[in-house]
Amino acid sequence: MGVFRKMTSLGTLGLVDLRSDKERIARSTREGAKYTKQQTRLLRKQVEIQQRAADEQRAALQSQPHIGAQDIATRLAQLDSLLQQGLIGPADHSARKQQILAEL
């Protein structure tokens, strides 16, 4: 920062900015990078939470006792629900569906 810019800013009661364009751009770039890092961290946490929830639901599906046709219909409905929520992919859905139907 130049002395002239500081003196002009003080003499004009702040009408002239203390910072140069280069300094303002550098500051906004740093703030943007900081914001991007924060958002990335938040997204990673959300993904971890969703993956844990999907794992818990998969474990719940696998631990259910196999009783009969109504139980299989319930399991298929839960499996479709997981697919609609985006917690499992189409390949995993079709593989689990084949396993459930093979139990008939």
DSSP file (Angstrom, degrees, kcal/mol; ACC not computed):
  #  RESIDUE AA STRUCTURE BP1 BP2  ACC     N-H-->O    O-->H-N    N-H-->O    O-->H-N    TCO  KAPPA ALPHA  PHI   PSI    X-CA   Y-CA   Z-CA
    1    1 A M              0   0    0      0, 0.0     2,-0.2     0, 0.0    18,-0.1   0.000 360.0 360.0 360.0 133.4    0.0    0.0    0.0
    2    2 A G     >  -     0   0    0     16,-0.2     4,-1.9     1,-0.1     5,-0.1  -0.505 360.0-130.7 -83.6 151.4    1.4    3.3   -0.9
    3    3 A V  H  > S+     0   0    0      1,-0.2     4,-2.7     2,-0.2     5,-0.2   0.884 109.4  56.9 -64.1 -39.1    1.7    6.2    1.5
    4    4 A F  H  > S+     0   0    0      1,-0.2     4,-2.6     2,-0.2    -1,-0.2   0.918 106.2  49.2 -59.7 -44.1    0.0    8.5   -1.0
    5    5 A R  H  > S+     0   0    0      2,-0.2     4,-2.3     1,-0.2    -1,-0.2   0.903 112.1  48.7 -62.9 -41.7   -3.1    6.2   -1.1
    6    6 A K  H  X S+     0   0    0     -4,-1.9     4,-2.4     2,-0.2    -2,-0.2   0.933 113.1  46.5 -63.7 -45.9   -3.3    6.1    2.7
    7    7 A M  H  X S+     0   0    0     -4,-2.7     4,-2.7     1,-0.2    -2,-0.2   0.894 112.8  49.9 -64.5 -40.1   -3.0    9.9    3.0
    8    8 A T  H  X S+     0   0    0     -4,-2.6     4,-1.7    -5,-0.2     8,-0.3   0.898 110.8  50.2 -66.0 -39.6   -5.5   10.5    0.3
    9    9 A S  H  <>S+     0   0    0     -4,-2.3     5,-3.0     2,-0.2     6,-0.3   0.918 114.3  43.5 -64.4 -44.1   -7.9    8.0    2.0
   10   10 A L  H ><5S+     0   0    0     -4,-2.4     3,-1.0     1,-0.2    -2,-0.2   0.895 113.8  51.3 -68.2 -39.2   -7.5    9.8    5.3
   11   11 A G  H 3<5S+     0   0    0     -4,-2.7    -1,-0.2     1,-0.2    -2,-0.2   0.778 113.1  44.4 -69.7 -26.8   -7.8   13.2    3.8
   12   12 A T  T ><5S-     0   0    0     -4,-1.7     3,-1.0    -5,-0.2    -1,-0.2   0.255 113.7-115.1-100.9  11.7  -11.0   12.4    1.9
   13   13 A L  T < 5S-     0   0    0     -3,-1.0    -3,-0.2     1,-0.2    -4,-0.1   0.862  78.5 -43.9  56.9  39.7  -12.6   10.7    4.9
   14   14 A G  T 3 <S+     0   0    0     -5,-3.0    -1,-0.2    -6,-0.2    -4,-0.1   0.439 105.7 119.8  92.0   0.8  -12.6    7.3    3.2
   15   15 A L  S <  S+     0   0    0     -3,-1.0     2,-0.5    -6,-0.3    -6,-0.1   0.843  73.9  56.9 -67.1 -31.3  -13.9    8.3   -0.2
   16   16 A V  S    S-     0   0    0     -8,-0.3    -2,-0.2    -7,-0.2    -4,-0.1  -0.895  98.2-121.1 -99.5 127.1  -10.7    7.0   -1.7
   17   17 A D        -     0   0    0     -2,-0.5    -8,-0.1     1,-0.1    -2,-0.1  -0.370   5.5-140.5 -70.8 142.6  -10.2    3.3   -0.8
   18   18 A L  S    S+     0   0    0     -4,-0.1     2,-0.3    -9,-0.1   -16,-0.2   0.833  82.8  71.3 -67.2 -33.4   -7.0    2.3    1.0
   19   19 A R  S    S-     0   0    0    -18,-0.1    -2,-0.1     1,-0.1     2,-0.1  -0.600  77.8-131.8 -92.6 145.2   -6.6   -0.9   -1.0
   20   20 A S     >  -     0   0    0     -2,-0.3     4,-2.3     1,-0.1     5,-0.2  -0.370  32.7-102.3 -81.8 169.6   -5.6   -1.1   -4.6
   21   21 A D  H  > S+     0   0    0      1,-0.2     4,-2.5     2,-0.2     5,-0.2   0.893 123.5  54.8 -59.9 -39.7   -7.5   -3.1   -7.2
   22   22 A K  H  > S+     0   0    0      1,-0.2     4,-2.2     2,-0.2    -1,-0.2   0.906 109.1  46.9 -61.5 -42.8   -4.8   -5.8   -6.9
   23   23 A E  H  > S+     0   0    0      2,-0.2     4,-2.3     1,-0.2    -1,-0.2   0.896 111.9  50.3 -67.8 -39.8   -5.2   -6.1   -3.2
   24   24 A R  H  X S+     0   0    0     -4,-2.3     4,-2.5     2,-0.2    -2,-0.2   0.909 111.6  48.2 -64.3 -41.4   -9.0   -6.2   -3.4
   25   25 A I  H  X S+     0   0    0     -4,-2.5     4,-2.2     2,-0.2    -2,-0.2   0.917 111.5  49.8 -65.1 -42.9   -8.8   -9.0   -6.0
   26   26 A A  H  X S+     0   0    0     -4,-2.2     4,-2.1    -5,-0.2    -1,-0.2   0.906 112.0  48.7 -62.3 -41.4   -6.3  -11.0   -3.9
   27   27 A R  H  X S+     0   0    0     -4,-2.3     4,-2.4     1,-0.2    -2,-0.2   0.927 111.7  47.5 -65.8 -44.8   -8.6  -10.7   -0.9
   28   28 A S  H  X S+     0   0    0     -4,-2.5     4,-2.3     1,-0.2    -1,-0.2   0.856 110.5  53.5 -66.6 -32.5  -11.7  -11.7   -2.7
   29   29 A T  H  X S+     0   0    0     -4,-2.2     4,-2.3     2,-0.2    -1,-0.2   0.919 109.7  47.5 -65.8 -43.4   -9.8  -14.7   -4.2
   30   30 A R  H  X S+     0   0    0     -4,-2.1     4,-2.3     2,-0.2    -2,-0.2   0.914 112.6  49.0 -63.0 -42.8   -8.7  -15.8   -0.8
   31   31 A E  H  X S+     0   0    0     -4,-2.4     4,-2.4     1,-0.2    -1,-0.2   0.891 111.0  50.6 -64.7 -38.7  -12.2  -15.5    0.6
   32   32 A G  H  X S+     0   0    0     -4,-2.3     4,-2.3     2,-0.2    -1,-0.2   0.899 110.6  48.6 -65.4 -40.3  -13.6  -17.4   -2.4
   33   33 A A  H  X S+     0   0    0     -4,-2.3     4,-2.2     2,-0.2    -2,-0.2   0.899 111.3  50.4 -66.0 -39.9  -11.1  -20.2   -1.8
   34   34 A K  H  X S+     0   0    0     -4,-2.3     4,-2.1     2,-0.2    -2,-0.2   0.918 111.2  48.5 -63.9 -43.4  -12.0  -20.4    1.9
   35   35 A Y  H  X S+     0   0    0     -4,-2.4     4,-2.5     1,-0.2    -2,-0.2   0.907 110.0  52.0 -62.7 -42.5  -15.7  -20.5    1.1
   36   36 A T  H  X S+     0   0    0     -4,-2.3     4,-2.2     1,-0.2    -1,-0.2   0.901 108.9  50.1 -62.0 -41.8  -15.1  -23.3   -1.4
   37   37 A K  H  X S+     0   0    0     -4,-2.2     4,-2.3     2,-0.2    -1,-0.2   0.905 110.5  50.1 -63.3 -41.6  -13.1  -25.4    1.1
   38   38 A Q  H  X S+     0   0    0     -4,-2.1     4,-2.3     1,-0.2    -2,-0.2   0.926 111.4  47.8 -63.0 -44.2  -15.9  -25.0    3.7
   39   39 A Q  H  X S+     0   0    0     -4,-2.5     4,-2.4     1,-0.2    -1,-0.2   0.877 110.0  52.9 -64.8 -37.3  -18.6  -26.1    1.2
   40   40 A T  H  X S+     0   0    0     -4,-2.2     4,-2.3     2,-0.2    -1,-0.2   0.921 109.0  49.5 -63.7 -43.7  -16.5  -29.1    0.2
   41   41 A R  H  X S+     0   0    0     -4,-2.3     4,-2.1     1,-0.2    -2,-0.2   0.919 111.2  49.5 -60.9 -43.8  -16.1  -30.1    3.8
   42   42 A L  H  X S+     0   0    0     -4,-2.3     4,-2.3     1,-0.2    -2,-0.2   0.913 110.7  49.4 -63.0 -42.5  -19.9  -29.8    4.4
   43   43 A L  H  X S+     0   0    0     -4,-2.4     4,-2.4     1,-0.2    -1,-0.2   0.896 109.4  51.9 -64.2 -39.8  -20.6  -31.9    1.3
   44   44 A R  H  X S+     0   0    0     -4,-2.3     4,-2.3     2,-0.2    -1,-0.2   0.905 109.5  49.8 -63.5 -40.4  -18.2  -34.6    2.3
   45   45 A K  H  X S+     0   0    0     -4,-2.1     4,-2.4     2,-0.2    -2,-0.2   0.915 110.5  50.3 -63.2 -42.2  -19.9  -34.8    5.7
   46   46 A Q  H  X S+     0   0    0     -4,-2.3     4,-2.4     1,-0.2    -2,-0.2   0.904 110.0  49.8 -63.0 -40.9  -23.3  -35.1    4.1
   47   47 A V  H  X S+     0   0    0     -4,-2.4     4,-2.5     2,-0.2    -1,-0.2   0.908 110.2  50.9 -63.8 -41.8  -22.1  -37.8    1.8
   48   48 A E  H  X S+     0   0    0     -4,-2.3     4,-2.5     2,-0.2    -2,-0.2   0.917 110.3  49.4 -61.7 -43.1  -20.7  -39.7    4.8
   49   49 A I  H  X S+     0   0    0     -4,-2.4     4,-2.2     1,-0.2    -2,-0.2   0.917 112.1  47.9 -62.9 -43.2  -24.0  -39.4    6.7
   50   50 A Q  H  X S+     0   0    0     -4,-2.4     4,-2.3     1,-0.2    -1,-0.2   0.885 111.2  50.7 -65.3 -38.3  -25.9  -40.7    3.7
   51   51 A Q  H  X S+     0   0    0     -4,-2.5     4,-2.6     2,-0.2    -2,-0.2   0.907 110.0  49.8 -66.8 -40.4  -23.5  -43.6    3.2
   52   52 A R  H  X S+     0   0    0     -4,-2.5     4,-2.5     2,-0.2    -2,-0.2   0.916 111.0  49.6 -62.6 -41.7  -23.9  -44.6    6.9
   53   53 A A  H  X S+     0   0    0     -4,-2.2     4,-2.3     2,-0.2    -2,-0.2   0.908 111.6  48.8 -63.5 -41.4  -27.7  -44.4    6.6
   54   54 A A  H  X S+     0   0    0     -4,-2.3     4,-2.5     2,-0.2    -2,-0.2   0.910 111.0  50.1 -64.6 -41.7  -27.6  -46.6    3.5
   55   55 A D  H  X S+     0   0    0     -4,-2.6     4,-2.5     2,-0.2    -2,-0.2   0.903 110.6  50.0 -62.8 -41.2  -25.3  -49.1    5.2
   56   56 A E  H  X S+     0   0    0     -4,-2.5     4,-2.3     2,-0.2    -2,-0.2   0.903 111.9  47.7 -64.2 -40.8  -27.6  -49.3    8.2
   57   57 A Q  H  X S+     0   0    0     -4,-2.3     4,-2.3     2,-0.2    -2,-0.2   0.891 111.3  50.5 -68.8 -37.5  -30.6  -49.8    6.0
   58   58 A R  H  X S+     0   0    0     -4,-2.5     4,-2.4     2,-0.2    -2,-0.2   0.923 111.0  49.0 -63.6 -42.4  -28.8  -52.5    4.0
   59   59 A A  H  X S+     0   0    0     -4,-2.5     4,-2.0     1,-0.2    -2,-0.2   0.895 110.4  51.2 -63.2 -39.3  -27.8  -54.2    7.3
   60   60 A A  H  X S+     0   0    0     -4,-2.3     4,-0.7     1,-0.2    -1,-0.2   0.898 110.2  49.5 -65.1 -39.3  -31.4  -54.0    8.5
   61   61 A L  H >< S+     0   0    0     -4,-2.3     3,-0.5     1,-0.2    -2,-0.2   0.902 113.4  46.0 -64.4 -40.3  -32.6  -55.6    5.2
   62   62 A Q  H 3< S+     0   0    0     -4,-2.4    -1,-0.2     1,-0.2    -2,-0.2   0.795 110.7  52.6 -74.3 -27.6  -30.0  -58.4    5.5
   63   63 A S  H 3< S+     0   0    0     -4,-2.0    -1,-0.2    -5,-0.2    -2,-0.2   0.551  82.6 109.9 -88.2  -6.1  -30.8  -59.1    9.2
   64   64 A Q  S << S-     0   0    0     -4,-0.7     2,-0.1    -3,-0.5    -3,-0.0  -0.436  75.8-111.8 -69.9 140.8  -34.6  -59.5    8.7
   65   65 A P        -     0   0    0      0, 0.0     2,-0.9     0, 0.0    -1,-0.1  -0.418  24.2-123.0 -70.5 149.9  -35.9  -63.0    9.2
   66   66 A H        +     0   0    0      1,-0.2     3,-0.1    -2,-0.1    -2,-0.0  -0.809  48.1 151.9 -98.5 100.2  -37.2  -64.7    6.0
   67   67 A I        -     0   0    0     -2,-0.9     2,-0.3     1,-0.3    -1,-0.2   0.915  51.7 -59.0 -98.4 -55.8  -40.8  -65.7    6.9
   68   68 A G     >  -     0   0    0      1,-0.0     4,-2.2     0, 0.0    -1,-0.3  -0.865  69.1 -47.6-168.7-160.4  -42.9  -65.7    3.7
   69   69 A A  H  > S+     0   0    0     -2,-0.3     4,-2.4     1,-0.2     5,-0.2   0.861 127.2  51.4 -64.3 -37.7  -44.4  -64.0    0.7
   70   70 A Q  H  > S+     0   0    0      2,-0.2     4,-2.2     1,-0.2    -1,-0.2   0.900 109.6  50.5 -67.9 -38.1  -45.5  -60.9    2.7
   71   71 A D  H  > S+     0   0    0      2,-0.2     4,-2.4     1,-0.2    -2,-0.2   0.903 110.8  49.4 -63.6 -40.2  -42.1  -60.5    4.2
   72   72 A I  H  X S+     0   0    0     -4,-2.2     4,-2.5     2,-0.2    -2,-0.2   0.900 109.4  51.7 -66.3 -40.2  -40.5  -60.7    0.7
   73   73 A A  H  X S+     0   0    0     -4,-2.4     4,-2.1     2,-0.2    -1,-0.2   0.898 110.5  49.2 -62.6 -39.5  -43.0  -58.1   -0.6
   74   74 A T  H  X S+     0   0    0     -4,-2.2     4,-2.4     2,-0.2    -2,-0.2   0.919 111.0  49.1 -64.7 -44.2  -42.0  -55.9    2.3
   75   75 A R  H  X S+     0   0    0     -4,-2.4     4,-2.3     1,-0.2    -2,-0.2   0.893 110.8  50.2 -64.1 -39.6  -38.3  -56.3    1.6
   76   76 A L  H  X S+     0   0    0     -4,-2.5     4,-2.4     2,-0.2    -1,-0.2   0.894 110.1  50.8 -65.0 -38.8  -38.8  -55.6   -2.1
   77   77 A A  H  X S+     0   0    0     -4,-2.1     4,-2.1     2,-0.2    -2,-0.2   0.907 111.2  48.0 -64.3 -41.3  -40.7  -52.4   -1.2
   78   78 A Q  H  X S+     0   0    0     -4,-2.4     4,-2.3     2,-0.2    -2,-0.2   0.894 110.6  51.9 -65.2 -39.3  -37.9  -51.3    1.1
   79   79 A L  H  X S+     0   0    0     -4,-2.3     4,-1.9     2,-0.2    -2,-0.2   0.911 109.6  48.7 -64.0 -42.5  -35.4  -52.1   -1.6
   80   80 A D  H  X S+     0   0    0     -4,-2.4     4,-2.4     1,-0.2    -1,-0.2   0.883 109.5  54.0 -63.6 -37.6  -37.4  -49.9   -4.1
   81   81 A S  H  X S+     0   0    0     -4,-2.1     4,-2.1     2,-0.2    -2,-0.2   0.905 106.6  50.9 -62.9 -42.1  -37.5  -47.2   -1.5
   82   82 A L  H  X>S+     0   0    0     -4,-2.3     5,-2.0     1,-0.2     6,-1.0   0.894 110.9  49.3 -62.1 -39.5  -33.7  -47.3   -1.1
   83   83 A L  H ><5S+     0   0    0     -4,-1.9     3,-0.8     1,-0.2    -2,-0.2   0.921 110.7  49.3 -65.9 -43.6  -33.4  -47.0   -4.9
   84   84 A Q  H 3<5S+     0   0    0     -4,-2.4    -2,-0.2     1,-0.3    -1,-0.2   0.845 109.4  52.4 -65.3 -33.9  -35.8  -44.0   -5.0
   85   85 A Q  H 3<5S-     0   0    0     -4,-2.1    -1,-0.3    -5,-0.2    -2,-0.2   0.606 113.0-120.9 -77.2 -11.2  -33.9  -42.2   -2.2
   86   86 A G  T <<5S+     0   0    0     -3,-0.8    -3,-0.2    -4,-0.6    -2,-0.1   0.654  78.2 123.9  81.5  15.8  -30.7  -42.7   -4.1
   87   87 A L  S   <S+     0   0    0     -5,-2.0     2,-0.3    -6,-0.2    -4,-0.2   0.713  75.5  30.4 -82.9 -20.9  -29.0  -44.7   -1.3
   88   88 A I  S    S-     0   0    0     -6,-1.0    -2,-0.2    -9,-0.1    -1,-0.1  -0.950  84.2-119.8-132.0 156.7  -28.3  -47.6   -3.6
   89   89 A G     >  -     0   0    0     -2,-0.3     4,-2.5     1,-0.1     5,-0.2  -0.410  31.0-103.4 -89.9 169.2  -27.6  -47.8   -7.3
   90   90 A P  H  > S+     0   0    0      0, 0.0     4,-2.5     0, 0.0     5,-0.2   0.850 120.5  53.1 -61.4 -35.2  -29.5  -49.7  -10.0
   91   91 A A  H  > S+     0   0    0      2,-0.2     4,-2.1     1,-0.2     5,-0.2   0.934 111.3  44.8 -67.3 -44.9  -26.9  -52.5  -10.1
   92   92 A D  H  > S+     0   0    0      2,-0.2     4,-2.6     1,-0.2     5,-0.2   0.890 112.6  53.9 -64.0 -39.0  -27.1  -53.0   -6.4
   93   93 A H  H  X S+     0   0    0     -4,-2.5     4,-2.3     1,-0.2    -2,-0.2   0.938 110.4  44.5 -61.0 -48.1  -30.9  -52.9   -6.5
   94   94 A S  H  X S+     0   0    0     -4,-2.5     4,-2.1     2,-0.2    -1,-0.2   0.872 113.1  51.4 -68.3 -35.0  -31.2  -55.5   -9.2
   95   95 A A  H  X S+     0   0    0     -4,-2.1     4,-1.8     2,-0.2    -1,-0.2   0.934 113.1  44.3 -65.8 -45.6  -28.6  -57.8   -7.5
   96   96 A R  H  X S+     0   0    0     -4,-2.6     4,-2.5     1,-0.2    -2,-0.2   0.876 111.4  54.6 -66.8 -35.9  -30.4  -57.6   -4.1
   97   97 A K  H  X S+     0   0    0     -4,-2.3     4,-2.6    -5,-0.2    -1,-0.2   0.905 107.4  49.8 -63.8 -41.0  -33.8  -58.1   -5.9
   98   98 A Q  H  X S+     0   0    0     -4,-2.1     4,-1.8     2,-0.2    -1,-0.2   0.886 110.5  50.7 -64.3 -38.0  -32.5  -61.3   -7.5
   99   99 A Q  H  X S+     0   0    0     -4,-1.8     4,-0.8     2,-0.2    -2,-0.2   0.923 111.9  46.9 -64.4 -43.5  -31.3  -62.5   -4.1
  100  100 A I  H >< S+     0   0    0     -4,-2.5     3,-0.8     1,-0.2     4,-0.3   0.924 114.0  46.9 -65.2 -43.9  -34.7  -61.9   -2.5
  101  101 A L  H >< S+     0   0    0     -4,-2.6     3,-1.1     1,-0.2    -1,-0.2   0.792 104.7  61.1 -69.3 -26.8  -36.6  -63.5   -5.3
  102  102 A A  H 3< S+     0   0    0     -4,-1.8    -1,-0.2     1,-0.2    -2,-0.2   0.734  93.7  65.9 -69.5 -21.2  -34.2  -66.5   -5.2
  103  103 A E  T <<        0   0    0     -3,-0.8    -1,-0.2    -4,-0.8    -2,-0.2   0.645 360.0 360.0 -75.9 -13.7  -35.3  -67.1   -1.6
  104  104 A L    <         0   0    0     -3,-1.1    -1,-0.3    -4,-0.3    -2,-0.1   0.528 360.0 360.0 -63.8 360.0  -38.9  -68.0   -2.9
